[in-house]
C-alpha cells in the first residue's frame, strides 16, 4: 500500500491548495492540535501507569446521515460537523502512540468481527487501486487502513458484532475481548479502541438499557469502570458533535452521554472538509508528529545548554581565590 501522497510527489502540490493566508488550513491546524492533545494525555498516562497498559477509546459516528447531508447545503461550512472528522482523532492517537512506544507495544482494537476485518481489508486494497486512500466515510475504516499501513497489530474485538448494537451480551463480549489484551503474558503498553460513540457508556460500565433510558442525565463513575483492574487508565475521546440531525430530529441517549465532557474528552471539528482534503489527513498527522518532535528536541537542547553553562560557570570559591 502507498504510504502517502508525498511519496508519489503529489502531496505538496495538493496540500498547497488548502493553505490559508497564515500558511495552514483549518484541518491541518485541527490535526496538529488533536495530535498534540492526545500525545500529551497519553504521555502523562504512561508516566503514571506503573508498568500497566493504558486504554484509549475514540468514538465516532459511522457516517453522515441523509438529513445532515441535505441540511449542510443550507449551512455555512464552519457549522458542519462531518462524521469523517473522527478519522483525524483516530489517526492522531495511533501516530502519537507510535511516537511514544514501540509498535510491538501497541494493539489497535477494532469494533469488528474477524470476518468483517477480512472483508474490509480486501476492500481497502481494492479502493487503493481505484478511488484513492482514506476516502471511506466511516472513520474507523480509515483507521484500519492506517493501522495496516503502519504494520500495527489489529485485533477484531467485537465477537458478537452480528447481533446488533443494542444487544447487551454484545457489549459484555467486547469488554472481555479488550480486557484480555492487558491479561496477556506480555501485554502491550497501549491498547487503542475505535468504534461507535454510542458504546462509550457501556465501555464505562453502564448497563445498556440504563444508558438508553437515562444517558443524557448520567456521568461517568470510576467505580463502574470494567477496565480498572486491568488498565492503569482509560482515556475516552468523542468527535461526534451537534449536527442538524441531532439538534432538530433525533438524539440517542447513548450518544448524548458521550457528548458530555464529564464522560469523554470532546474533539470539536473545524467544519466542512472537501473530498480532496480528506486524502491529506495522514500527511497532516505526520507533519504534526514531526513538529512535536522538533519542539521537544529544541527544549532538550535548550536544557542541555543551560546545564552546560551552569557547570562551566566559576564557583564562589574559585572567584575568591587570588
FENMO-V30226 format. One record per residue. N is the residue number from 0. RES is the residue in one small letter. SS is DSSP state (helix for helix, strand for strand, loop for the rest). PHI is phi in whole degrees, -180 to 180 (999 if undefined). NEAR is the number of other C-alpha atoms within 12 Angstrom. Layout:
n->N res->RES ss->SS phi->PHI near->NEAR
n->N res->RES ss->SS phi->PHI near->NEAR
This chain:
n->0 res->x ss->loop phi->999 near->24
n->1 res->x ss->loop phi->-72 near->23
n->2 res->x ss->loop phi->-79 near->27
n->3 res->x ss->loop phi->-165 near->30
n->4 res->x ss->helix phi->-63 near->28
n->5 res->x ss->helix phi->-62 near->21
n->6 res->x ss->helix phi->-70 near->12
n->7 res->x ss->helix phi->-109 near->13
n->8 res->x ss->loop phi->74 near->13
n->9 res->x ss->loop phi->-106 near->19
n->10 res->x ss->helix phi->-64 near->26
n->11 res->x ss->helix phi->-64 near->21
n->12 res->x ss->helix phi->-71 near->16
n->13 res->x ss->helix phi->-67 near->23
n->14 res->x ss->helix phi->-64 near->30
n->15 res->x ss->helix phi->-58 near->19
n->16 res->x ss->loop phi->-69 near->18
n->17 res->x ss->loop phi->-106 near->28
n->18 res->x ss->loop phi->-75 near->20
n->19 res->x ss->loop phi->-87 near->14
n->20 res->x ss->loop phi->-61 near->10
n->21 res->x ss->loop phi->-85 near->11
n->22 res->x ss->loop phi->88 near->14
n->23 res->x ss->loop phi->-146 near->20
n->24 res->x ss->loop phi->-77 near->27
n->25 res->x ss->helix phi->-61 near->29
n->26 res->x ss->helix phi->-78 near->41
n->27 res->x ss->helix phi->-65 near->37
n->28 res->x ss->helix phi->-67 near->26
n->29 res->x ss->helix phi->-62 near->31
n->30 res->x ss->helix phi->-63 near->42
n->31 res->x ss->helix phi->-65 near->34
n->32 res->x ss->helix phi->-64 near->29
n->33 res->x ss->helix phi->-67 near->41
n->34 res->x ss->helix phi->-59 near->42
n->35 res->x ss->helix phi->-60 near->32
n->36 res->x ss->helix phi->-66 near->26
n->37 res->x ss->helix phi->-71 near->41
n->38 res->x ss->helix phi->-60 near->34
n->39 res->x ss->helix phi->-63 near->24
n->40 res->x ss->helix phi->-63 near->28
n->41 res->x ss->helix phi->-70 near->39
n->42 res->x ss->helix phi->-62 near->27
n->43 res->x ss->helix phi->-64 near->18
n->44 res->x ss->helix phi->-63 near->27
n->45 res->x ss->helix phi->-65 near->29
n->46 res->x ss->helix phi->-64 near->19
n->47 res->x ss->loop phi->-99 near->16
n->48 res->x ss->loop phi->-77 near->21
n->49 res->x ss->loop phi->55 near->14
n->50 res->x ss->loop phi->88 near->20
n->51 res->x ss->loop phi->-88 near->29
n->52 res->x ss->loop phi->-71 near->39
n->53 res->x ss->strand phi->-114 near->42
n->54 res->x ss->strand phi->-117 near->46
n->55 res->x ss->strand phi->-117 near->46
n->56 res->x ss->strand phi->-124 near->47
n->57 res->x ss->strand phi->-122 near->47
n->58 res->x ss->strand phi->-97 near->49
n->59 res->x ss->strand phi->-136 near->44
n->60 res->x ss->loop phi->-94 near->38
n->61 res->x ss->loop phi->-64 near->27
n->62 res->x ss->loop phi->-166 near->27
n->63 res->x ss->loop phi->-75 near->31
n->64 res->x ss->loop phi->-78 near->23
n->65 res->x ss->helix phi->-57 near->14
n->66 res->x ss->helix phi->-58 near->19
n->67 res->x ss->helix phi->-68 near->27
n->68 res->x ss->helix phi->-60 near->21
n->69 res->x ss->helix phi->-75 near->15
n->70 res->x ss->helix phi->-66 near->24
n->71 res->x ss->helix phi->-62 near->24
n->72 res->x ss->helix phi->-66 near->16
n->73 res->x ss->helix phi->-99 near->14
n->74 res->x ss->loop phi->-106 near->17
n->75 res->x ss->loop phi->-62 near->14
n->76 res->x ss->helix phi->-54 near->19
n->77 res->x ss->helix phi->-67 near->19
n->78 res->x ss->helix phi->-95 near->22
n->79 res->x ss->loop phi->-78 near->31
n->80 res->x ss->loop phi->-129 near->36
n->81 res->x ss->loop phi->-66 near->42
n->82 res->x ss->helix phi->-58 near->40
n->83 res->x ss->helix phi->-56 near->43
n->84 res->x ss->helix phi->-57 near->49
n->85 res->x ss->helix phi->-63 near->49
n->86 res->x ss->helix phi->-57 near->51
n->87 res->x ss->helix phi->-61 near->54
n->88 res->x ss->helix phi->-63 near->51
n->89 res->x ss->helix phi->-58 near->47
n->90 res->x ss->helix phi->-68 near->47
n->91 res->x ss->helix phi->-63 near->46
n->92 res->x ss->helix phi->-65 near->51
n->93 res->x ss->helix phi->-65 near->52
n->94 res->x ss->helix phi->-64 near->43
n->95 res->x ss->helix phi->-63 near->39
n->96 res->x ss->helix phi->-63 near->40
n->97 res->x ss->helix phi->-66 near->33
n->98 res->x ss->helix phi->-80 near->28
n->99 res->x ss->helix phi->-101 near->28
n->100 res->x ss->loop phi->-136 near->25
n->101 res->x ss->loop phi->-67 near->20
n->102 res->x ss->helix phi->-57 near->25
n->103 res->x ss->helix phi->-66 near->21
n->104 res->x ss->helix phi->-101 near->28
n->105 res->x ss->strand phi->-129 near->37
n->106 res->x ss->strand phi->-120 near->41
n->107 res->x ss->strand phi->-100 near->46
n->108 res->x ss->strand phi->-93 near->41
n->109 res->x ss->strand phi->-103 near->43
n->110 res->x ss->loop phi->-81 near->46
n->111 res->x ss->loop phi->-146 near->36
n->112 res->x ss->loop phi->-83 near->25
n->113 res->x ss->helix phi->-55 near->21
n->114 res->x ss->helix phi->-63 near->20
n->115 res->x ss->helix phi->-62 near->23
n->116 res->x ss->helix phi->-61 near->30
n->117 res->x ss->helix phi->-62 near->21
n->118 res->x ss->helix phi->-64 near->16
n->119 res->x ss->helix phi->-67 near->26
n->120 res->x ss->helix phi->-61 near->27
n->121 res->x ss->helix phi->-64 near->19
n->122 res->x ss->helix phi->-64 near->24
n->123 res->x ss->helix phi->-60 near->31
n->124 res->x ss->helix phi->-62 near->23
n->125 res->x ss->helix phi->-66 near->17
n->126 res->x ss->helix phi->-71 near->21
n->127 res->x ss->helix phi->-59 near->24
n->128 res->x ss->loop phi->-86 near->14
n->129 res->x ss->loop phi->-125 near->12
n->130 res->x ss->loop phi->-88 near->16
n->131 res->x ss->loop phi->105 near->26
n->132 res->x ss->loop phi->-82 near->35
n->133 res->x ss->loop phi->55 near->42
n->134 res->x ss->loop phi->-107 near->33
n->135 res->x ss->loop phi->-71 near->31
n->136 res->x ss->loop phi->-76 near->27
n->137 res->x ss->loop phi->-79 near->30
n->138 res->x ss->helix phi->-57 near->39
n->139 res->x ss->helix phi->-67 near->46
n->140 res->x ss->helix phi->-69 near->41
n->141 res->x ss->helix phi->-65 near->43
n->142 res->x ss->helix phi->-64 near->48
n->143 res->x ss->helix phi->-63 near->45
n->144 res->x ss->helix phi->-61 near->43
n->145 res->x ss->helix phi->-64 near->40
n->146 res->x ss->helix phi->-64 near->39
n->147 res->x ss->helix phi->-65 near->29
n->148 res->x ss->helix phi->-60 near->26
n->149 res->x ss->loop phi->-97 near->27
n->150 res->x ss->loop phi->70 near->20
n->151 res->x ss->loop phi->-88 near->29
n->152 res->x ss->strand phi->-75 near->28
n->153 res->x ss->strand phi->-108 near->35
n->154 res->x ss->strand phi->-119 near->32
n->155 res->x ss->strand phi->-75 near->31
n->156 res->x ss->loop phi->-114 near->35
n->157 res->x ss->loop phi->-136 near->35
n->158 res->x ss->loop phi->-60 near->29
n->159 res->x ss->loop phi->-108 near->27
n->160 res->x ss->helix phi->-59 near->28
n->161 res->x ss->helix phi->-75 near->18
n->162 res->x ss->helix phi->-91 near->16
n->163 res->x ss->loop phi->93 near->16
n->164 res->x ss->loop phi->-65 near->28
n->165 res->x ss->loop phi->-99 near->24
n->166 res->x ss->loop phi->-111 near->21
n->167 res->x ss->helix phi->-54 near->25
n->168 res->x ss->helix phi->-63 near->22
n->169 res->x ss->helix phi->-65 near->28
n->170 res->x ss->helix phi->-62 near->36
n->171 res->x ss->helix phi->-66 near->29
n->172 res->x ss->helix phi->-65 near->27
n->173 res->x ss->helix phi->-66 near->37
n->174 res->x ss->helix phi->-61 near->37
n->175 res->x ss->helix phi->-63 near->23
n->176 res->x ss->helix phi->-64 near->31
n->177 res->x ss->helix phi->-72 near->41
n->178 res->x ss->helix phi->-61 near->32
n->179 res->x ss->helix phi->-62 near->26
n->180 res->x ss->helix phi->-62 near->36
n->181 res->x ss->helix phi->-74 near->32
n->182 res->x ss->loop phi->-94 near->20
n->183 res->x ss->loop phi->-66 near->17
n->184 res->x ss->loop phi->-60 near->8
n->185 res->x ss->loop phi->-123 near->15
n->186 res->x ss->loop phi->-69 near->24
n->187 res->x ss->loop phi->-69 near->34
n->188 res->x ss->loop phi->-84 near->38
n->189 res->x ss->strand phi->-135 near->45
n->190 res->x ss->strand phi->-116 near->48
n->191 res->x ss->strand phi->-114 near->52
n->192 res->x ss->strand phi->-109 near->48
n->193 res->x ss->strand phi->-124 near->52
n->194 res->x ss->strand phi->177 near->44
n->195 res->x ss->strand phi->-62 near->38
n->196 res->x ss->helix phi->-64 near->43
n->197 res->x ss->helix phi->-66 near->39
n->198 res->x ss->helix phi->-94 near->49
n->199 res->x ss->loop phi->-56 near->50
n->200 res->x ss->loop phi->-65 near->47
n->201 res->x ss->helix phi->-67 near->41
n->202 res->x ss->helix phi->-73 near->49
n->203 res->x ss->helix phi->-102 near->37
n->204 res->x ss->loop phi->94 near->30
n->205 res->x ss->loop phi->-87 near->33
n->206 res->x ss->loop phi->-56 near->28
n->207 res->x ss->helix phi->-55 near->28
n->208 res->x ss->helix phi->-65 near->21
n->209 res->x ss->helix phi->-64 near->21
n->210 res->x ss->helix phi->-64 near->31
n->211 res->x ss->helix phi->-69 near->29
n->212 res->x ss->helix phi->-87 near->20
n->213 res->x ss->helix phi->-130 near->20
n->214 res->x ss->helix phi->-51 near->30
n->215 res->x ss->helix phi->-63 near->25
n->216 res->x ss->helix phi->-97 near->21
n->217 res->x ss->loop phi->-93 near->29
n->218 res->x ss->loop phi->-131 near->27
n->219 res->x ss->loop phi->-64 near->31
n->220 res->x ss->loop phi->-118 near->18
n->221 res->x ss->helix phi->-56 near->20
n->222 res->x ss->helix phi->-67 near->13
n->223 res->x ss->helix phi->-89 near->17
n->224 res->x ss->loop phi->-59 near->27
n->225 res->x ss->loop phi->-73 near->31
n->226 res->x ss->loop phi->-109 near->35
n->227 res->x ss->loop phi->-65 near->25
n->228 res->x ss->loop phi->-87 near->20
n->229 res->x ss->loop phi->-102 near->30
n->230 res->x ss->loop phi->-116 near->33
n->231 res->x ss->loop phi->-66 near->29
n->232 res->x ss->strand phi->-161 near->34
n->233 res->x ss->strand phi->-122 near->38
n->234 res->x ss->strand phi->-107 near->43
n->235 res->x ss->strand phi->-114 near->40
n->236 res->x ss->strand phi->-127 near->44
n->237 res->x ss->strand phi->-130 near->45
n->238 res->x ss->loop phi->-109 near->44
n->239 res->x ss->loop phi->-90 near->45
n->240 res->x ss->loop phi->-112 near->39
n->241 res->x ss->loop phi->-62 near->32
n->242 res->x ss->loop phi->-129 near->35
n->243 res->x ss->helix phi->-53 near->26
n->244 res->x ss->helix phi->-60 near->26
n->245 res->x ss->helix phi->-73 near->23
n->246 res->x ss->helix phi->-79 near->16
n->247 res->x ss->helix phi->-107 near->12
n->248 res->x ss->helix phi->-118 near->14
n->249 res->x ss->loop phi->-161 near->16
n->250 res->x ss->loop phi->-155 near->24
n->251 res->x ss->loop phi->-84 near->25
n->252 res->x ss->helix phi->-62 near->27
n->253 res->x ss->helix phi->-69 near->37
n->254 res->x ss->helix phi->-74 near->36
n->255 res->x ss->helix phi->-59 near->34
n->256 res->x ss->helix phi->-58 near->40
n->257 res->x ss->helix phi->-70 near->45
n->258 res->x ss->loop phi->-82 near->40
n->259 res->x ss->loop phi->-85 near->30
n->260 res->x ss->loop phi->-65 near->22
n->261 res->x ss->loop phi->-76 near->23
n->262 res->x ss->loop phi->-109 near->37
n->263 res->x ss->loop phi->-158 near->34
n->264 res->x ss->strand phi->-68 near->31
n->265 res->x ss->strand phi->-94 near->29
n->266 res->x ss->loop phi->-107 near->36
n->267 res->x ss->loop phi->-108 near->32
n->268 res->x ss->loop phi->-64 near->34
n->269 res->x ss->loop phi->-85 near->28
n->270 res->x ss->loop phi->128 near->25
n->271 res->x ss->loop phi->-65 near->30
n->272 res->x ss->loop phi->-136 near->34
n->273 res->x ss->loop phi->-79 near->22
n->274 res->x ss->helix phi->-60 near->21
n->275 res->x ss->helix phi->-66 near->23
n->276 res->x ss->helix phi->-73 near->33
n->277 res->x ss->helix phi->-56 near->36
n->278 res->x ss->loop phi->-69 near->36
n->279 res->x ss->loop phi->-94 near->39
n->280 res->x ss->helix phi->-55 near->50
n->281 res->x ss->helix phi->-59 near->43
n->282 res->x ss->helix phi->-73 near->34
n->283 res->x ss->helix phi->-61 near->40
n->284 res->x ss->helix phi->-65 near->39
n->285 res->x ss->helix phi->-62 near->33
n->286 res->x ss->helix phi->-65 near->31
n->287 res->x ss->helix phi->-63 near->35
n->288 res->x ss->helix phi->-63 near->35
n->289 res->x ss->helix phi->-64 near->20
n->290 res->x ss->helix phi->-63 near->20
n->291 res->x ss->helix phi->-64 near->27
n->292 res->x ss->helix phi->-61 near->20
n->293 res->x ss->helix phi->-64 near->14
n->294 res->x ss->helix phi->-65 near->15
n->295 res->x ss->helix phi->-65 near->16
n->296 res->x ss->helix phi->-64 near->14
n->297 res->x ss->helix phi->-63 near->14
n->298 res->x ss->helix phi->-66 near->14
n->299 res->x ss->helix phi->-64 near->14
n->300 res->x ss->helix phi->-65 near->14
n->301 res->x ss->helix phi->-65 near->14
n->302 res->x ss->helix phi->-66 near->14
n->303 res->x ss->helix phi->-63 near->14
n->304 res->x ss->helix phi->-63 near->14
n->305 res->x ss->helix phi->-65 near->14
n->306 res->x ss->helix phi->-67 near->13
n->307 res->x ss->helix phi->-64 near->13
n->308 res->x ss->helix phi->-64 near->13
n->309 res->x ss->helix phi->-67 near->12
n->310 res->x ss->helix phi->-69 near->11
n->311 res->x ss->helix phi->-82 near->11
n->312 res->x ss->loop phi->-68 near->13
n->313 res->x ss->loop phi->-66 near->13
n->314 res->x ss->loop phi->-78 near->12
n->315 res->x ss->helix phi->-64 near->8
n->316 res->x ss->helix phi->-64 near->9
n->317 res->x ss->helix phi->-64 near->10
n->318 res->x ss->helix phi->-67 near->9
n->319 res->x ss->helix phi->-82 near->8
n->320 res->x ss->loop phi->-68 near->8
n->321 res->x ss->loop phi->-68 near->5
